[in-house]
Amino acid sequence: MTVRALFALGFRPEAEAFVNWLLHATRLSQPELRVLYDVYGNRPEREHALALRGYGGSRPVRVGNAAEDQLPLDVYGEVIDAAAQLVREGTPCDKETQRLLCDLGKYVCRKWSHADAGIWEPRSGPRHNAHSRVLLSTRRWC
């Protein structure tokens, strides 16, 4: 969605830069993708709680994000869709990127039936999320 919006608003260089960063980060962890990457494409800091009170006295105050260990099947659709948008806009897809995208598709075909965290990243554990299933089923994966 981000890439479509950037192209629609005329921000082609920004869209290309985002997809290039996304593919770089994806290559670092393939075939398993993460929910989060830092700006260098690495894992963000592990989540830990601080001995502070948050807004309105809420607790816990967390730094980092525990979502780094979750299986995010919906993210695969987002990565492939972003690359597809770039190609639709006229940027050719090199052989290495084609292999990466095919490998991601094969990974999803193997993991399709697994419960995942999905876009909502619940702390209650993996489950079969409608968003992941719909996003994956609207793509031509297998």
C-alpha positions, 0 to 999 in steps of 0.5 A: 500500500505504501508503494502504491500511495507514493507512486500515485502521489508522484513520489517515484524516487521515494517509492523506488528507494523504499522497495529497494530498502525492503528487498535489501532487508528481506534478503538479510533474513530470507526466507523468513521475514520479520515484522520489524527491521531497523533502518539498516535491515537488522533486528530491532532491539529486544523488547524490555519493560522500564520501571516507569509509568506511561501516559495516564499512569499506564504500565508496562512501558516497553522499549523495543518490540516483542513482535520480532519473533512472530511469524508474519505471513501477511508480510510476504504478500506486502513485499511481493506486492511492493516489488510488483508495483515497482515492475508495473511502474516500469522498473525491471526486476533483475534475476537476483530479485526474481529468485528472491521473490520466487523463494518467498513464494515457495516459503509461503506455499510451505507455511500457508496452513500455519497459524501466524501473528498477522498484522495485529501481532497479538501477544496471545500467540499465533492463530489463523488470521483473516488478514493473512489468509485474504492477503495470501489468497489474493496473490497467485502463490502456488 
